[in-house]
Amino acid sequence: MGQKEKLIAKLKSTPKTFTFADAESLLGYLSFYRSNKGKTSGSRIMFISEKYNTKILLHKPHPRKELLEYQIKLLKEQLEQEGLI
């Protein structure tokens, strides 16, 4: 099982901890690229996929590294709706 499959399996299990780095890696495997929403975006990071014609907005957590539970749930739901996981 490759890293992509491990991250998908982890996300599908609705984990209590899923780091921003995990999310960024997974989205990279799924053909998304990171785009800061401009100079005033702060911690808002947009991930864009031209292949799937979709965008995902995440707030980069700080100082912790883990996404909050609602962020994990939203990420999982959006990727499922797009048929990517």
C-alpha positions as CSV (number, residue, x, y, z in Angstrom):
1,M,0.0,0.0,0.0
2,G,1.5,3.3,-1.1
3,Q,1.4,6.6,0.8
4,K,-1.6,7.9,-1.2
5,E,-3.6,4.8,-0.2
6,K,-2.6,5.1,3.4
7,L,-3.7,8.7,3.6
8,I,-7.0,7.9,1.9
9,A,-7.6,5.0,4.3
10,K,-6.7,7.2,7.3
11,L,-9.1,10.0,6.1
12,K,-11.9,7.6,5.4
13,S,-11.7,6.2,8.9
14,T,-12.6,9.8,10.2
15,P,-9.5,10.0,12.4
16,K,-9.3,12.3,15.5
17,T,-5.9,13.6,14.2
18,F,-5.1,14.4,10.6
19,T,-2.4,17.0,10.2
20,F,-2.3,19.8,7.7
21,A,0.8,18.1,6.2
22,D,-1.2,14.9,5.7
23,A,-4.0,16.9,4.0
24,E,-1.5,18.8,1.8
25,S,0.2,15.5,0.8
26,L,-3.1,13.8,0.0
27,L,-4.4,16.7,-2.1
28,G,-1.0,16.7,-3.9
29,Y,-1.5,13.0,-4.8
30,L,-5.0,13.9,-6.1
31,S,-3.7,16.6,-8.5
32,F,-4.4,19.6,-6.4
33,Y,-1.9,22.5,-6.0
34,R,-1.6,25.0,-3.2
35,S,-2.5,28.6,-3.8
36,N,-2.4,31.2,-1.1
37,K,-5.5,33.3,-1.5
38,G,-3.5,36.5,-1.9
39,K,-1.3,38.7,0.4
40,T,-4.1,39.1,3.0
41,S,-5.2,35.4,3.0
42,G,-3.6,34.8,6.4
43,S,-3.9,31.1,7.2
44,R,-6.5,30.4,4.5
45,I,-5.0,28.1,1.9
46,M,-6.8,27.2,-1.4
47,F,-6.1,23.9,-3.0
48,I,-7.0,23.9,-6.7
49,S,-7.4,21.0,-9.1
50,E,-7.6,21.9,-12.8
51,K,-7.9,18.2,-13.6
52,Y,-11.2,17.9,-11.5
53,N,-12.2,21.6,-11.9
54,T,-12.6,22.0,-8.1
55,K,-11.2,24.0,-5.2
56,I,-10.8,23.2,-1.5
57,L,-10.3,25.9,1.1
58,L,-8.5,24.9,4.3
59,H,-7.4,27.0,7.2
60,K,-3.8,26.2,8.2
61,P,-3.8,25.5,11.9
62,H,-1.4,27.3,14.2
63,P,0.4,26.7,16.5
64,R,-0.9,23.1,16.4
65,K,-0.3,20.9,13.3
66,E,-3.6,18.9,13.4
67,L,-6.7,19.9,11.6
68,L,-9.8,20.4,13.8
69,E,-12.4,17.6,13.7
70,Y,-14.8,19.7,11.6
71,Q,-12.1,20.4,9.1
72,I,-11.3,16.7,8.7
73,K,-15.0,16.0,8.3
74,L,-15.4,18.7,5.7
75,L,-12.3,17.6,3.7
76,K,-13.5,14.0,3.7
77,E,-17.1,15.0,2.6
78,Q,-15.8,17.2,-0.2
79,L,-13.4,14.6,-1.6
80,E,-16.2,12.0,-1.4
81,Q,-18.7,14.3,-3.2
82,E,-16.1,14.8,-5.9
83,G,-15.6,11.0,-6.2
84,L,-11.9,11.3,-5.4
85,I,-11.9,9.0,-2.3
